[in-house]
Each structure stands twice: as structure tokens, then as C-alpha cells.
């Protein structure tokens, strides 16, 4: 079985378990992790990385932090990675069609919501 070259999009702490699972699986090669840019927080407005960036850095994964996922500059950076799959979990931006069409096996959006019990 070959590995799927994967790009992970996520920002919130909710995305960290999914990123960890992909990083630990032999079925996936994480080509990059895309997360929101660091945001100023606290009284001193110190730039703070997202939980996903912290985890990706701990795991030694390459991190991309575009201001806008829709920018052509970002697409030019992403396209050469040639992902087989893109996984999106709590990223925080709507991805444009050119990114959705990039991976050969498409994009998987994991969304946490409570569903009614039948």
C-alpha cells in the first residue's frame, strides 16, 4: 500500500487530534500543514501561534500560514506539493475551487457538530 501525500488545513484545537492521527499513520505523508497566521492575544497583544501550528512544529512538519487561502501567491506555493488528498478540520476560511480541485482524491472536510439521535 502506498502512502497518500496529504496537506492538512486546520487552526483550532479541535483539529489537533485529527492532525495527530494523520501524522502517526503510515498511510499518510504530510506534505504540509496550513493554518491561520499568528494572532495578537492578551494585554500586550503578543503574537500567538494556533494550536495546530504548535502541534505541527512539535512534530517537525512544514507549516504554511497564508493571510488568505484565496490568494494566487498561496496557490502557487501549494500546487507544487502535488497532494493526493487535502484534509480540512476547523481551518477558518472557505477554500476556493482551485484548491478543492488540486488533490487527485479530493478534499475531506471534518466538521464537528451534534446530530440528532433517531
PDB file as gemmi writes it, atoms N, CA and C in Angstrom:
CRYST1    1.000    1.000    1.000  90.00  90.00  90.00 P 1                      
ATOM      1  N   UNK A   1       0.841  -1.179   0.000  1.00  0.00           N  
ATOM      2  CA  UNK A   1       0.000   0.000   0.000  1.00  0.00           C  
ATOM      3  C   UNK A   1       0.889   1.247   0.000  1.00  0.00           C  
ATOM      4  N   UNK A   2       0.606   2.183  -0.870  1.00  0.00           N  
ATOM      5  CA  UNK A   2       1.383   3.419  -0.914  1.00  0.00           C  
ATOM      6  C   UNK A   2       0.738   4.460   0.002  1.00  0.00           C  
ATOM      7  N   UNK A   3       1.527   5.431   0.378  1.00  0.00           N  
ATOM      8  CA  UNK A   3       1.017   6.481   1.258  1.00  0.00           C  
ATOM      9  C   UNK A   3       0.358   7.587   0.444  1.00  0.00           C  
ATOM     10  N   UNK A   4      -0.595   8.251   1.046  1.00  0.00           N  
ATOM     11  CA  UNK A   4      -1.269   9.380   0.406  1.00  0.00           C  
ATOM     12  C   UNK A   4      -0.561  10.663   0.810  1.00  0.00           C  
ATOM     13  N   UNK A   5      -0.072  11.372  -0.177  1.00  0.00           N  
ATOM     14  CA  UNK A   5       0.564  12.670   0.068  1.00  0.00           C  
ATOM     15  C   UNK A   5      -0.553  13.642   0.436  1.00  0.00           C  
ATOM     16  N   UNK A   6      -0.509  14.152   1.658  1.00  0.00           N  
ATOM     17  CA  UNK A   6      -1.634  14.877   2.227  1.00  0.00           C  
ATOM     18  C   UNK A   6      -1.219  16.262   2.701  1.00  0.00           C  
ATOM     19  N   UNK A   7      -2.104  17.235   2.476  1.00  0.00           N  
ATOM     20  CA  UNK A   7      -1.951  18.567   3.053  1.00  0.00           C  
ATOM     21  C   UNK A   7      -3.105  18.738   4.034  1.00  0.00           C  
ATOM     22  N   UNK A   8      -2.778  19.160   5.245  1.00  0.00           N  
ATOM     23  CA  UNK A   8      -3.759  19.334   6.315  1.00  0.00           C  
ATOM     24  C   UNK A   8      -4.017  20.816   6.529  1.00  0.00           C  
ATOM     25  N   UNK A   9      -5.287  21.215   6.531  1.00  0.00           N  
ATOM     26  CA  UNK A   9      -5.698  22.583   6.823  1.00  0.00           C  
ATOM     27  C   UNK A   9      -6.426  22.575   8.160  1.00  0.00           C  
ATOM     28  N   UNK A  10      -5.952  23.339   9.131  1.00  0.00           N  
ATOM     29  CA  UNK A  10      -6.623  23.433  10.424  1.00  0.00           C  
ATOM     30  C   UNK A  10      -6.031  24.550  11.251  1.00  0.00           C  
ATOM     31  N   UNK A  11      -6.797  25.026  12.218  1.00  0.00           N  
ATOM     32  CA  UNK A  11      -6.334  26.118  13.080  1.00  0.00           C  
ATOM     33  C   UNK A  11      -6.667  25.852  14.545  1.00  0.00           C  
ATOM     34  N   UNK A  12      -7.911  25.564  14.834  1.00  0.00           N  
ATOM     35  CA  UNK A  12      -8.386  25.431  16.207  1.00  0.00           C  
ATOM     36  C   UNK A  12      -7.879  24.152  16.872  1.00  0.00           C  
ATOM     37  N   UNK A  13      -7.917  24.160  18.194  1.00  0.00           N  
ATOM     38  CA  UNK A  13      -7.517  22.982  18.959  1.00  0.00           C  
ATOM     39  C   UNK A  13      -8.309  21.743  18.581  1.00  0.00           C  
ATOM     40  N   UNK A  14      -9.545  21.945  18.147  1.00  0.00           N  
ATOM     41  CA  UNK A  14     -10.393  20.840  17.687  1.00  0.00           C  
ATOM     42  C   UNK A  14      -9.733  20.027  16.568  1.00  0.00           C  
ATOM     43  N   UNK A  15      -8.855  20.661  15.801  1.00  0.00           N  
ATOM     44  CA  UNK A  15      -8.208  19.990  14.666  1.00  0.00           C  
ATOM     45  C   UNK A  15      -6.998  19.153  15.078  1.00  0.00           C  
ATOM     46  N   UNK A  16      -6.480  19.379  16.274  1.00  0.00           N  
ATOM     47  CA  UNK A  16      -5.240  18.712  16.689  1.00  0.00           C  
ATOM     48  C   UNK A  16      -5.330  17.181  16.746  1.00  0.00           C  
ATOM     49  N   UNK A  17      -6.395  16.584  17.273  1.00  0.00           N  
ATOM     50  CA  UNK A  17      -6.457  15.113  17.259  1.00  0.00           C  
ATOM     51  C   UNK A  17      -6.420  14.521  15.848  1.00  0.00           C  
ATOM     52  N   UNK A  18      -7.066  15.184  14.898  1.00  0.00           N  
ATOM     53  CA  UNK A  18      -7.035  14.695  13.510  1.00  0.00           C  
ATOM     54  C   UNK A  18      -5.632  14.804  12.929  1.00  0.00           C  
ATOM     55  N   UNK A  19      -4.960  15.923  13.185  1.00  0.00           N  
ATOM     56  CA  UNK A  19      -3.591  16.086  12.706  1.00  0.00           C  
ATOM     57  C   UNK A  19      -2.679  15.037  13.333  1.00  0.00           C  
ATOM     58  N   UNK A  20      -2.825  14.794  14.619  1.00  0.00           N  
ATOM     59  CA  UNK A  20      -2.007  13.772  15.291  1.00  0.00           C  
ATOM     60  C   UNK A  20      -2.230  12.398  14.682  1.00  0.00           C  
ATOM     61  N   UNK A  21      -3.487  12.058  14.422  1.00  0.00           N  
ATOM     62  CA  UNK A  21      -3.801  10.746  13.847  1.00  0.00           C  
ATOM     63  C   UNK A  21      -3.173  10.589  12.467  1.00  0.00           C  
ATOM     64  N   UNK A  22      -3.250  11.625  11.645  1.00  0.00           N  
ATOM     65  CA  UNK A  22      -2.648  11.557  10.311  1.00  0.00           C  
ATOM     66  C   UNK A  22      -1.122  11.440  10.404  1.00  0.00           C  
ATOM     67  N   UNK A  23      -0.531  12.197  11.320  1.00  0.00           N  
ATOM     68  CA  UNK A  23       0.931  12.178  11.470  1.00  0.00           C  
ATOM     69  C   UNK A  23       1.430  10.819  11.948  1.00  0.00           C  
ATOM     70  N   UNK A  24       0.629  10.123  12.728  1.00  0.00           N  
ATOM     71  CA  UNK A  24       1.035   8.820  13.260  1.00  0.00           C  
ATOM     72  C   UNK A  24       0.747   7.667  12.310  1.00  0.00           C  
ATOM     73  N   UNK A  25      -0.092   7.889  11.324  1.00  0.00           N  
ATOM     74  CA  UNK A  25      -0.494   6.816  10.414  1.00  0.00           C  
ATOM     75  C   UNK A  25       0.546   6.609   9.315  1.00  0.00           C  
ATOM     76  N   UNK A  26       0.838   5.368   9.040  1.00  0.00           N  
ATOM     77  CA  UNK A  26       1.781   5.052   7.958  1.00  0.00           C  
ATOM     78  C   UNK A  26       1.132   5.225   6.585  1.00  0.00           C  
ATOM     79  N   UNK A  27      -0.184   5.438   6.544  1.00  0.00           N  
ATOM     80  CA  UNK A  27      -0.887   5.587   5.277  1.00  0.00           C  
ATOM     81  C   UNK A  27      -0.871   6.994   4.706  1.00  0.00           C  
ATOM     82  N   UNK A  28      -0.327   7.941   5.485  1.00  0.00           N  
ATOM     83  CA  UNK A  28      -0.332   9.344   5.068  1.00  0.00           C  
ATOM     84  C   UNK A  28       1.061   9.949   5.196  1.00  0.00           C  
ATOM     85  N   UNK A  29       1.429  10.725   4.197  1.00  0.00           N  
ATOM     86  CA  UNK A  29       2.650  11.524   4.239  1.00  0.00           C  
ATOM     87  C   UNK A  29       2.204  12.976   4.278  1.00  0.00           C  
ATOM     88  N   UNK A  30       2.457  13.656   5.375  1.00  0.00           N  
ATOM     89  CA  UNK A  30       2.021  15.048   5.496  1.00  0.00           C  
ATOM     90  C   UNK A  30       3.029  15.957   4.804  1.00  0.00           C  
ATOM     91  N   UNK A  31       2.627  16.459   3.644  1.00  0.00           N  
ATOM     92  CA  UNK A  31       3.499  17.336   2.853  1.00  0.00           C  
ATOM     93  C   UNK A  31       3.560  18.730   3.458  1.00  0.00           C  
ATOM     94  N   UNK A  32       2.467  19.153   4.108  1.00  0.00           N  
ATOM     95  CA  UNK A  32       2.423  20.471   4.742  1.00  0.00           C  
ATOM     96  C   UNK A  32       1.197  20.567   5.628  1.00  0.00           C  
ATOM     97  N   UNK A  33       1.285  21.487   6.580  1.00  0.00           N  
ATOM     98  CA  UNK A  33       0.160  21.842   7.431  1.00  0.00           C  
ATOM     99  C   UNK A  33      -0.108  23.326   7.187  1.00  0.00           C  
ATOM    100  N   UNK A  34      -1.362  23.644   6.865  1.00  0.00           N  
ATOM    101  CA  UNK A  34      -1.758  25.031   6.597  1.00  0.00           C  
ATOM    102  C   UNK A  34      -2.622  25.492   7.763  1.00  0.00           C  
ATOM    103  N   UNK A  35      -2.268  26.632   8.340  1.00  0.00           N  
ATOM    104  CA  UNK A  35      -3.010  27.175   9.462  1.00  0.00           C  
ATOM    105  C   UNK A  35      -3.085  28.692   9.346  1.00  0.00           C  
ATOM    106  N   UNK A  36      -3.970  29.291  10.115  1.00  0.00           N  
ATOM    107  CA  UNK A  36      -4.121  30.746  10.093  1.00  0.00           C  
ATOM    108  C   UNK A  36      -2.845  31.413  10.628  1.00  0.00           C  
ATOM    109  N   UNK A  37      -2.578  32.632  10.192  1.00  0.00           N  
ATOM    110  CA  UNK A  37      -1.422  33.366  10.720  1.00  0.00           C  
ATOM    111  C   UNK A  37      -1.546  33.570  12.232  1.00  0.00           C  
ATOM    112  N   UNK A  38      -0.405  33.721  12.897  1.00  0.00           N  
ATOM    113  CA  UNK A  38      -0.384  34.001  14.331  1.00  0.00           C  
ATOM    114  C   UNK A  38      -1.222  35.248  14.611  1.00  0.00           C  
ATOM    115  N   UNK A  39      -1.932  35.219  15.729  1.00  0.00           N  
ATOM    116  CA  UNK A  39      -2.834  36.319  16.086  1.00  0.00           C  
ATOM    117  C   UNK A  39      -2.362  36.984  17.382  1.00  0.00           C  
ATOM    118  N   UNK A  40      -2.520  38.317  17.477  1.00  0.00           N  
ATOM    119  CA  UNK A  40      -2.186  39.002  18.728  1.00  0.00           C  
ATOM    120  C   UNK A  40      -3.202  38.651  19.814  1.00  0.00           C  
ATOM    121  N   UNK A  41      -2.694  38.328  21.004  1.00  0.00           N  
ATOM    122  CA  UNK A  41      -3.573  37.971  22.125  1.00  0.00           C  
ATOM    123  C   UNK A  41      -3.036  38.565  23.414  1.00  0.00           C  
ATOM    124  N   UNK A  42      -3.926  38.690  24.374  1.00  0.00           N  
ATOM    125  CA  UNK A  42      -3.533  39.151  25.693  1.00  0.00           C  
ATOM    126  C   UNK A  42      -3.411  40.662  25.781  1.00  0.00           C  
ATOM    127  N   UNK A  43      -3.075  41.091  26.953  1.00  0.00           N  
ATOM    128  CA  UNK A  43      -2.967  42.523  27.224  1.00  0.00           C  
ATOM    129  C   UNK A  43      -1.883  43.186  26.388  1.00  0.00           C  
ATOM    130  N   UNK A  44      -0.798  42.476  26.151  1.00  0.00           N  
ATOM    131  CA  UNK A  44       0.319  43.031  25.377  1.00  0.00           C  
ATOM    132  C   UNK A  44       0.208  42.762  23.882  1.00  0.00           C  
ATOM    133  N   UNK A  45      -0.876  42.112  23.477  1.00  0.00           N  
ATOM    134  CA  UNK A  45      -1.098  41.753  22.070  1.00  0.00           C  
ATOM    135  C   UNK A  45       0.106  41.035  21.479  1.00  0.00           C  
ATOM    136  N   UNK A  46       0.604  40.076  22.215  1.00  0.00           N  
ATOM    137  CA  UNK A  46       1.721  39.245  21.763  1.00  0.00           C  
ATOM    138  C   UNK A  46       1.206  38.249  20.732  1.00  0.00           C  
ATOM    139  N   UNK A  47       1.950  38.094  19.647  1.00  0.00           N  
ATOM    140  CA  UNK A  47       1.539  37.128  18.622  1.00  0.00           C  
ATOM    141  C   UNK A  47       1.580  35.720  19.188  1.00  0.00           C  
ATOM    142  N   UNK A  48       0.478  34.996  19.007  1.00  0.00           N  
ATOM    143  CA  UNK A  48       0.356  33.624  19.494  1.00  0.00           C  
ATOM    144  C   UNK A  48       0.069  32.690  18.333  1.00  0.00           C  
ATOM    145  N   UNK A  49       0.798  31.587  18.235  1.00  0.00           N  
ATOM    146  CA  UNK A  49       0.520  30.614  17.172  1.00  0.00           C  
ATOM    147  C   UNK A  49      -0.764  29.846  17.474  1.00  0.00           C  
ATOM    148  N   UNK A  50      -1.366  29.314  16.423  1.00  0.00           N  
ATOM    149  CA  UNK A  50      -2.567  28.493  16.593  1.00  0.00           C  
ATOM    150  C   UNK A  50      -2.175  27.157  17.235  1.00  0.00           C  
ATOM    151  N   UNK A  51      -3.125  26.468  17.866  1.00  0.00           N  
ATOM    152  CA  UNK A  51      -2.834  25.144  18.408  1.00  0.00           C  
ATOM    153  C   UNK A  51      -2.307  24.179  17.339  1.00  0.00           C  
ATOM    154  N   UNK A  52      -2.813  24.297  16.125  1.00  0.00           N  
ATOM    155  CA  UNK A  52      -2.343  23.425  15.040  1.00  0.00           C  
ATOM    156  C   UNK A  52      -0.891  23.733  14.689  1.00  0.00           C  
ATOM    157  N   UNK A  53      -0.540  25.002  14.650  1.00  0.00           N  
ATOM    158  CA  UNK A  53       0.855  25.350  14.353  1.00  0.00           C  
ATOM    159  C   UNK A  53       1.793  24.813  15.437  1.00  0.00           C  
ATOM    160  N   UNK A  54       1.389  24.939  16.681  1.00  0.00           N  
ATOM    161  CA  UNK A  54       2.210  24.426  17.781  1.00  0.00           C  
ATOM    162  C   UNK A  54       2.436  22.933  17.614  1.00  0.00           C  
ATOM    163  N   UNK A  55       1.374  22.183  17.360  1.00  0.00           N  
ATOM    164  CA  UNK A  55       1.485  20.730  17.201  1.00  0.00           C  
ATOM    165  C   UNK A  55       2.324  20.364  15.985  1.00  0.00           C  
ATOM    166  N   UNK A  56       2.082  21.025  14.863  1.00  0.00           N  
ATOM    167  CA  UNK A  56       2.835  20.733  13.643  1.00  0.00           C  
ATOM    168  C   UNK A  56       4.329  20.990  13.854  1.00  0.00           C  
ATOM    169  N   UNK A  57       4.651  22.076  14.533  1.00  0.00           N  
ATOM    170  CA  UNK A  57       6.051  22.397  14.808  1.00  0.00           C  
ATOM    171  C   UNK A  57       6.675  21.337  15.707  1.00  0.00           C  
ATOM    172  N   UNK A  58       5.939  20.889  16.716  1.00  0.00           N  
ATOM    173  CA  UNK A  58       6.440  19.831  17.609  1.00  0.00           C  
ATOM    174  C   UNK A  58       6.721  18.548  16.840  1.00  0.00           C  
ATOM    175  N   UNK A  59       5.929  18.283  15.820  1.00  0.00           N  
ATOM    176  CA  UNK A  59       6.097  17.060  15.030  1.00  0.00           C  
ATOM    177  C   UNK A  59       7.061  17.245  13.857  1.00  0.00           C  
ATOM    178  N   UNK A  60       7.619  18.437  13.720  1.00  0.00           N  
ATOM    179  CA  UNK A  60       8.583  18.699  12.654  1.00  0.00           C  
ATOM    180  C   UNK A  60       7.974  18.776  11.266  1.00  0.00           C  
ATOM    181  N   UNK A  61       6.714  19.159  11.188  1.00  0.00           N  
ATOM    182  CA  UNK A  61       6.018  19.245   9.897  1.00  0.00           C  
ATOM    183  C   UNK A  61       6.149  20.648   9.320  1.00  0.00           C  
ATOM    184  N   UNK A  62       6.245  20.768   7.993  1.00  0.00           N  
ATOM    185  CA  UNK A  62       6.288  22.098   7.379  1.00  0.00           C  
ATOM    186  C   UNK A  62       4.952  22.814   7.556  1.00  0.00           C  
ATOM    187  N   UNK A  63       5.011  24.093   7.900  1.00  0.00           N  
ATOM    188  CA  UNK A  63       3.809  24.883   8.179  1.00  0.00           C  
ATOM    189  C   UNK A  63       3.720  26.052   7.201  1.00  0.00           C  
ATOM    190  N   UNK A  64       2.536  26.233   6.624  1.00  0.00           N  
ATOM    191  CA  UNK A  64       2.236  27.380   5.770  1.00  0.00           C  
ATOM    192  C   UNK A  64       1.166  28.203   6.469  1.00  0.00           C  
ATOM    193  N   UNK A  65       1.308  29.549   6.461  1.00  0.00           N  
ATOM    194  CA  UNK A  65       0.352  30.415   7.135  1.00  0.00           C  
ATOM    195  C   UNK A  65      -0.066  31.571   6.231  1.00  0.00           C  
ATOM    196  N   UNK A  66      -0.836  31.284   5.197  1.00  0.00           N  
ATOM    197  CA  UNK A  66      -1.254  32.372   4.302  1.00  0.00           C  
ATOM    198  C   UNK A  66      -2.270  33.288   4.970  1.00  0.00           C  
ATOM    199  N   UNK A  67      -2.200  34.570   4.632  1.00  0.00           N  
ATOM    200  CA  UNK A  67      -3.223  35.507   5.109  1.00  0.00           C  
ATOM    201  C   UNK A  67      -4.583  35.135   4.530  1.00  0.00           C  
ATOM    202  N   UNK A  68      -4.580  34.775   3.243  1.00  0.00           N  
ATOM    203  CA  UNK A  68      -5.822  34.417   2.557  1.00  0.00           C  
ATOM    204  C   UNK A  68      -5.603  33.158   1.730  1.00  0.00           C  
ATOM    205  N   UNK A  69      -6.432  32.157   1.955  1.00  0.00           N  
ATOM    206  CA  UNK A  69      -6.330  30.917   1.184  1.00  0.00           C  
ATOM    207  C   UNK A  69      -6.673  31.158  -0.287  1.00  0.00           C  
ATOM    208  N   UNK A  70      -7.395  32.230  -0.567  1.00  0.00           N  
ATOM    209  CA  UNK A  70      -7.802  32.532  -1.942  1.00  0.00           C  
ATOM    210  C   UNK A  70      -6.715  33.234  -2.751  1.00  0.00           C  
ATOM    211  N   UNK A  71      -5.606  33.591  -2.145  1.00  0.00           N  
ATOM    212  CA  UNK A  71      -4.589  34.351  -2.877  1.00  0.00           C  
ATOM    213  C   UNK A  71      -3.844  33.467  -3.878  1.00  0.00           C  
ATOM    214  N   UNK A  72      -3.537  34.055  -5.003  1.00  0.00           N  
ATOM    215  CA  UNK A  72      -2.811  33.339  -6.049  1.00  0.00           C  
ATOM    216  C   UNK A  72      -1.403  32.973  -5.572  1.00  0.00           C  
ATOM    217  N   UNK A  73      -0.805  33.830  -4.772  1.00  0.00           N  
ATOM    218  CA  UNK A  73       0.529  33.551  -4.225  1.00  0.00           C  
ATOM    219  C   UNK A  73       0.517  32.268  -3.407  1.00  0.00           C  
ATOM    220  N   UNK A  74      -0.504  32.098  -2.572  1.00  0.00           N  
ATOM    221  CA  UNK A  74      -0.606  30.883  -1.777  1.00  0.00           C  
ATOM    222  C   UNK A  74      -0.811  29.664  -2.667  1.00  0.00           C  
ATOM    223  N   UNK A  75      -1.668  29.794  -3.670  1.00  0.00           N  
ATOM    224  CA  UNK A  75      -1.895  28.659  -4.567  1.00  0.00           C  
ATOM    225  C   UNK A  75      -0.597  28.258  -5.260  1.00  0.00           C  
ATOM    226  N   UNK A  76       0.206  29.226  -5.650  1.00  0.00           N  
ATOM    227  CA  UNK A  76       1.493  28.933  -6.305  1.00  0.00           C  
ATOM    228  C   UNK A  76       2.456  28.221  -5.359  1.00  0.00           C  
ATOM    229  N   UNK A  77       2.299  28.432  -4.058  1.00  0.00           N  
ATOM    230  CA  UNK A  77       3.111  27.745  -3.057  1.00  0.00           C  
ATOM    231  C   UNK A  77       2.584  26.336  -2.789  1.00  0.00           C  
ATOM    232  N   UNK A  78       1.262  26.183  -2.843  1.00  0.00           N  
ATOM    233  CA  UNK A  78       0.608  24.913  -2.530  1.00  0.00           C  
ATOM    234  C   UNK A  78       0.673  23.913  -3.690  1.00  0.00           C  
ATOM    235  N   UNK A  79       0.458  24.368  -4.902  1.00  0.00           N  
ATOM    236  CA  UNK A  79       0.354  23.482  -6.069  1.00  0.00           C  
ATOM    237  C   UNK A  79       1.565  22.558  -6.256  1.00  0.00           C  
ATOM    238  N   UNK A  80       2.804  23.038  -6.091  1.00  0.00           N  
ATOM    239  CA  UNK A  80       3.951  22.140  -6.282  1.00  0.00           C  
ATOM    240  C   UNK A  80       4.019  20.985  -5.277  1.00  0.00           C  
ATOM    241  N   UNK A  81       3.262  21.057  -4.189  1.00  0.00           N  
ATOM    242  CA  UNK A  81       3.244  19.958  -3.217  1.00  0.00           C  
ATOM    243  C   UNK A  81       2.535  18.721  -3.772  1.00  0.00           C  
ATOM    244  N   UNK A  82       1.721  18.929  -4.807  1.00  0.00           N  
ATOM    245  CA  UNK A  82       1.015  17.844  -5.508  1.00  0.00           C  
ATOM    246  C   UNK A  82       0.344  16.860  -4.543  1.00  0.00           C  
ATOM    247  N   UNK A  83      -0.581  17.357  -3.720  1.00  0.00           N  
ATOM    248  CA  UNK A  83      -1.225  16.458  -2.765  1.00  0.00           C  
ATOM    249  C   UNK A  83      -2.170  15.465  -3.441  1.00  0.00           C  
ATOM    250  N   UNK A  84      -2.232  14.266  -2.867  1.00  0.00           N  
ATOM    251  CA  UNK A  84      -3.234  13.280  -3.269  1.00  0.00           C  
ATOM    252  C   UNK A  84      -4.558  13.591  -2.577  1.00  0.00           C  
ATOM    253  N   UNK A  85      -4.450  14.196  -1.384  1.00  0.00           N  
ATOM    254  CA  UNK A  85      -5.612  14.433  -0.538  1.00  0.00           C  
ATOM    255  C   UNK A  85      -5.395  15.713   0.270  1.00  0.00           C  
ATOM    256  N   UNK A  86      -6.458  16.472   0.480  1.00  0.00           N  
ATOM    257  CA  UNK A  86      -6.439  17.595   1.412  1.00  0.00           C  
ATOM    258  C   UNK A  86      -7.473  17.285   2.491  1.00  0.00           C  
ATOM    259  N   UNK A  87      -7.047  17.425   3.754  1.00  0.00           N  
ATOM    260  CA  UNK A  87      -7.936  17.224   4.893  1.00  0.00           C  
ATOM    261  C   UNK A  87      -8.108  18.578   5.576  1.00  0.00           C  
ATOM    262  N   UNK A  88      -9.369  18.973   5.799  1.00  0.00           N  
ATOM    263  CA  UNK A  88      -9.681  20.268   6.407  1.00  0.00           C  
ATOM    264  C   UNK A  88     -10.456  20.029   7.700  1.00  0.00           C  
ATOM    265  N   UNK A  89      -9.936  20.587   8.807  1.00  0.00           N  
ATOM    266  CA  UNK A  89     -10.616  20.484  10.098  1.00  0.00           C  
ATOM    267  C   UNK A  89     -10.507  21.836  10.793  1.00  0.00           C  
ATOM    268  N   UNK A  90     -11.614  22.534  10.961  1.00  0.00           N  
ATOM    269  CA  UNK A  90     -11.656  23.798  11.706  1.00  0.00           C  
ATOM    270  C   UNK A  90     -10.561  24.758  11.241  1.00  0.00           C  
ATOM    271  N   UNK A  91     -10.501  24.999   9.932  1.00  0.00           N  
ATOM    272  CA  UNK A  91      -9.473  25.882   9.382  1.00  0.00           C  
ATOM    273  C   UNK A  91      -9.828  27.355   9.552  1.00  0.00           C  
ATOM    274  N   UNK A  92     -11.058  27.742   9.220  1.00  0.00           N  
ATOM    275  CA  UNK A  92     -11.468  29.117   9.432  1.00  0.00           C  
ATOM    276  C   UNK A  92     -11.582  29.969   8.184  1.00  0.00           C  
ATOM    277  N   UNK A  93     -11.341  29.397   7.013  1.00  0.00           N  
ATOM    278  CA  UNK A  93     -11.540  30.109   5.754  1.00  0.00           C  
ATOM    279  C   UNK A  93     -12.190  29.153   4.762  1.00  0.00           C  
ATOM    280  N   UNK A  94     -12.950  29.724   3.838  1.00  0.00           N  
ATOM    281  CA  UNK A  94     -13.528  28.925   2.761  1.00  0.00           C  
ATOM    282  C   UNK A  94     -12.465  28.759   1.680  1.00  0.00           C  
ATOM    283  N   UNK A  95     -12.255  27.526   1.258  1.00  0.00           N  
ATOM    284  CA  UNK A  95     -11.235  27.254   0.245  1.00  0.00           C  
ATOM    285  C   UNK A  95     -11.807  27.465  -1.151  1.00  0.00           C  
ATOM    286  N   UNK A  96     -11.036  28.090  -2.032  1.00  0.00           N  
ATOM    287  CA  UNK A  96     -11.507  28.321  -3.403  1.00  0.00           C  
ATOM    288  C   UNK A  96     -11.482  27.032  -4.221  1.00  0.00           C  
ATOM    289  N   UNK A  97     -12.199  27.061  -5.317  1.00  0.00           N  
ATOM    290  CA  UNK A  97     -12.294  25.903  -6.196  1.00  0.00           C  
ATOM    291  C   UNK A  97     -10.960  25.391  -6.687  1.00  0.00           C  
ATOM    292  N   UNK A  98     -10.016  26.282  -6.976  1.00  0.00           N  
ATOM    293  CA  UNK A  98      -8.731  25.811  -7.491  1.00  0.00           C  
ATOM    294  C   UNK A  98      -7.978  24.978  -6.454  1.00  0.00           C  
ATOM    295  N   UNK A  99      -8.175  25.243  -5.177  1.00  0.00           N  
ATOM    296  CA  UNK A  99      -7.565  24.400  -4.140  1.00  0.00           C  
ATOM    297  C   UNK A  99      -8.354  23.108  -3.997  1.00  0.00           C  
ATOM    298  N   UNK A 100      -9.682  23.190  -4.024  1.00  0.00           N  
ATOM    299  CA  UNK A 100     -10.509  21.990  -3.908  1.00  0.00           C  
ATOM    300  C   UNK A 100     -10.252  21.013  -5.053  1.00  0.00           C  
ATOM    301  N   UNK A 101      -9.905  21.542  -6.220  1.00  0.00           N  
ATOM    302  CA  UNK A 101      -9.653  20.701  -7.395  1.00  0.00           C  
ATOM    303  C   UNK A 101      -8.218  20.179  -7.471  1.00  0.00           C  
ATOM    304  N   UNK A 102      -7.347  20.649  -6.604  1.00  0.00           N  
ATOM    305  CA  UNK A 102      -5.922  20.311  -6.676  1.00  0.00           C  
ATOM    306  C   UNK A 102      -5.602  18.845  -6.374  1.00  0.00           C  
ATOM    307  N   UNK A 103      -6.093  18.251  -5.284  1.00  0.00           N  
ATOM    308  CA  UNK A 103      -5.708  16.870  -4.973  1.00  0.00           C  
ATOM    309  C   UNK A 103      -6.429  15.846  -5.848  1.00  0.00           C  
ATOM    310  N   UNK A 104      -5.718  14.819  -6.224  1.00  0.00           N  
ATOM    311  CA  UNK A 104      -6.316  13.822  -7.129  1.00  0.00           C  
ATOM    312  C   UNK A 104      -7.452  13.026  -6.496  1.00  0.00           C  
ATOM    313  N   UNK A 105      -7.454  12.883  -5.157  1.00  0.00           N  
ATOM    314  CA  UNK A 105      -8.543  12.176  -4.486  1.00  0.00           C  
ATOM    315  C   UNK A 105      -9.507  13.126  -3.776  1.00  0.00           C  
ATOM    316  N   UNK A 106      -9.347  14.421  -4.000  1.00  0.00           N  
ATOM    317  CA  UNK A 106     -10.279  15.394  -3.455  1.00  0.00           C  
ATOM    318  C   UNK A 106      -9.928  15.874  -2.059  1.00  0.00           C  
ATOM    319  N   UNK A 107     -10.923  16.516  -1.451  1.00  0.00           N  
ATOM    320  CA  UNK A 107     -10.764  17.112  -0.125  1.00  0.00           C  
ATOM    321  C   UNK A 107     -11.757  16.472   0.835  1.00  0.00           C  
ATOM    322  N   UNK A 108     -11.311  16.293   2.060  1.00  0.00           N  
ATOM    323  CA  UNK A 108     -12.159  15.757   3.121  1.00  0.00           C  
ATOM    324  C   UNK A 108     -12.307  16.838   4.177  1.00  0.00           C  
ATOM    325  N   UNK A 109     -13.545  17.275   4.424  1.00  0.00           N  
ATOM    326  CA  UNK A 109     -13.811  18.288   5.437  1.00  0.00           C  
ATOM    327  C   UNK A 109     -14.410  17.599   6.651  1.00  0.00           C  
ATOM    328  N   UNK A 110     -13.695  17.641   7.772  1.00  0.00           N  
ATOM    329  CA  UNK A 110     -14.201  17.069   9.017  1.00  0.00           C  
ATOM    330  C   UNK A 110     -14.849  18.201   9.794  1.00  0.00           C  
ATOM    331  N   UNK A 111     -16.131  18.046  10.098  1.00  0.00           N  
ATOM    332  CA  UNK A 111     -16.876  19.096  10.776  1.00  0.00           C  
ATOM    333  C   UNK A 111     -17.502  18.526  12.032  1.00  0.00           C  
ATOM    334  N   UNK A 112     -17.235  19.156  13.151  1.00  0.00           N  
ATOM    335  CA  UNK A 112     -17.796  18.673  14.425  1.00  0.00           C  
ATOM    336  C   UNK A 112     -19.144  19.342  14.673  1.00  0.00           C  
ATOM    337  N   UNK A 113     -20.161  18.526  14.720  1.00  0.00           N  
ATOM    338  CA  UNK A 113     -21.471  19.053  15.091  1.00  0.00           C  
ATOM    339  C   UNK A 113     -22.276  17.907  15.700  1.00  0.00           C  
ATOM    340  N   UNK A 114     -23.168  18.259  16.595  1.00  0.00           N  
ATOM    341  CA  UNK A 114     -24.012  17.255  17.200  1.00  0.00           C  
ATOM    342  C   UNK A 114     -25.164  16.932  16.262  1.00  0.00           C  
ATOM    343  N   UNK A 115     -25.420  15.650  16.106  1.00  0.00           N  
ATOM    344  CA  UNK A 115     -26.538  15.206  15.273  1.00  0.00           C  
ATOM    345  C   UNK A 115     -27.624  14.630  16.171  1.00  0.00           C  
ATOM    346  N   UNK A 116     -28.845  14.755  15.723  1.00  0.00           N  
ATOM    347  CA  UNK A 116     -29.970  14.203  16.463  1.00  0.00           C  
ATOM    348  C   UNK A 116     -29.858  12.695  16.562  1.00  0.00           C  
ATOM    349  N   UNK A 117     -30.267  12.187  17.706  1.00  0.00           N  
ATOM    350  CA  UNK A 117     -30.388  10.728  17.816  1.00  0.00           C  
ATOM    351  C   UNK A 117     -31.737  10.349  17.246  1.00  0.00           C  
ATOM    352  N   UNK A 118     -31.750   9.297  16.447  1.00  0.00           N  
ATOM    353  CA  UNK A 118     -33.011   8.879  15.835  1.00  0.00           C  
ATOM    354  C   UNK A 118     -33.762   7.923  16.730  1.00  0.00           C  
TER     355      UNK A 118                                                      
END                                                                             
